[in-house]
């Protein structure tokens, strides 16, 4: 019983990251929305879904990604794309240990998701 409790506590303390998402990226829960981040050398794609797994419409919306790496912070403008994506271009590949925060307003409420590479 202690092993299970210690493991559960360790998972809670390390953050809300879940298993890899359907697109192969890291998934976190943000305001009851699963958000998956897929990173390539040239861009970021955030997939946002409803709590029940349905795509959350993002076409026409915008947001920002804040990237902290190497003691610097970069802001990446994100565009909403159908059916449930926010996409943005990177100036350079992200280094290991980079921290990424998605900040967007979706259908009347703020959405923030935090990731670590």
C-alpha positions as CSV (number, residue, x, y, z in Angstrom):
1,X,0.0,0.0,0.0
2,X,2.8,2.4,0.8
3,X,4.4,1.8,-2.6
4,X,1.1,2.7,-4.4
5,X,0.7,5.9,-2.2
6,X,4.3,7.0,-2.9
7,X,3.9,6.4,-6.6
8,X,0.7,8.3,-6.7
9,X,2.3,11.2,-4.8
10,X,5.3,11.2,-7.1
11,X,3.0,11.4,-10.1
12,X,1.1,14.3,-8.6
13,X,4.2,16.2,-7.7
14,X,5.9,15.9,-11.1
15,X,3.0,17.5,-12.9
16,X,-0.1,16.7,-15.0
17,X,1.6,15.1,-18.0
18,X,-0.2,12.1,-19.3
19,X,0.8,9.4,-21.8
20,X,1.6,10.3,-25.4
21,X,-1.4,11.7,-27.3
22,X,-2.9,10.4,-30.6
23,X,-0.5,12.6,-32.5
24,X,2.6,11.4,-30.6
25,X,3.0,14.5,-28.5
26,X,3.0,15.2,-24.8
27,X,-0.5,15.7,-23.2
28,X,-1.5,17.7,-20.2
29,X,-4.8,18.7,-18.7
30,X,-5.6,22.4,-18.8
31,X,-8.9,23.7,-17.4
32,X,-10.5,20.3,-18.0
33,X,-9.2,20.2,-21.6
34,X,-6.7,17.6,-22.7
35,X,-4.0,19.6,-24.7
36,X,-1.4,17.8,-26.8
37,X,1.8,19.5,-27.9
38,X,3.7,18.3,-30.9
39,X,7.0,19.9,-31.6
40,X,9.0,19.8,-34.8
41,X,12.3,21.6,-35.7
42,X,10.2,24.4,-37.3
43,X,7.0,24.6,-35.4
44,X,4.6,24.0,-32.5
45,X,1.1,22.4,-32.8
46,X,-1.3,22.3,-29.9
47,X,-4.3,20.0,-30.2
48,X,-7.1,21.0,-27.9
49,X,-10.0,18.6,-27.0
50,X,-13.1,18.8,-24.9
51,X,-13.2,16.8,-21.6
52,X,-15.1,14.0,-23.4
53,X,-12.4,13.7,-26.2
54,X,-14.3,15.7,-28.9
55,X,-12.2,18.3,-30.8
56,X,-12.6,21.9,-29.5
57,X,-13.1,24.2,-32.4
58,X,-10.1,26.6,-32.7
59,X,-10.5,27.9,-36.3
60,X,-10.3,31.7,-36.3
61,X,-8.9,31.9,-32.7
62,X,-5.4,33.0,-31.7
63,X,-3.1,32.5,-28.9
64,X,0.5,32.7,-27.8
65,X,3.2,30.2,-26.8
66,X,5.8,31.4,-24.3
67,X,9.1,29.5,-24.5
68,X,11.7,29.6,-21.8
69,X,15.1,28.1,-22.8
70,X,18.7,29.0,-22.0
71,X,17.7,31.9,-19.8
72,X,15.7,33.6,-22.5
73,X,12.0,33.9,-23.2
74,X,10.5,33.8,-26.7
75,X,6.9,34.5,-27.7
76,X,5.4,32.6,-30.6
77,X,2.2,33.8,-32.1
78,X,-0.3,31.0,-32.6
79,X,-3.1,30.8,-35.2
80,X,-6.2,28.6,-34.7
81,X,-6.6,26.0,-37.4
82,X,-9.4,23.5,-38.0
83,X,-10.5,21.3,-36.5
84,X,-8.8,21.8,-33.0
85,X,-5.3,23.1,-33.5
86,X,-3.2,26.1,-32.6
87,X,-0.1,26.4,-34.7
88,X,3.0,28.6,-34.7
89,X,6.5,28.8,-36.3
90,X,9.8,28.4,-34.4
91,X,12.9,30.4,-35.3
92,X,15.1,27.5,-34.2
93,X,14.6,23.9,-32.8
94,X,13.8,23.8,-29.1
95,X,16.6,22.6,-26.8
96,X,16.0,19.9,-24.2
97,X,14.6,21.3,-21.0
98,X,12.7,24.1,-22.8
99,X,9.5,25.1,-21.0
100,X,6.5,25.9,-23.2
101,X,3.3,27.6,-22.0
102,X,0.2,27.8,-24.3
103,X,-2.0,30.9,-23.5
104,X,-5.3,31.3,-25.5
105,X,-8.8,32.4,-25.1
106,X,-11.3,29.7,-26.2
107,X,-15.0,30.3,-26.3
108,X,-15.1,32.8,-23.5
109,X,-12.6,31.5,-21.1
110,X,-8.8,31.5,-20.8
111,X,-6.8,28.3,-21.4
112,X,-3.2,27.8,-20.2
113,X,-1.2,24.6,-20.6
114,X,2.3,24.1,-19.4
115,X,4.8,21.7,-21.0
116,X,8.5,20.8,-20.5
117,X,10.5,19.3,-23.3
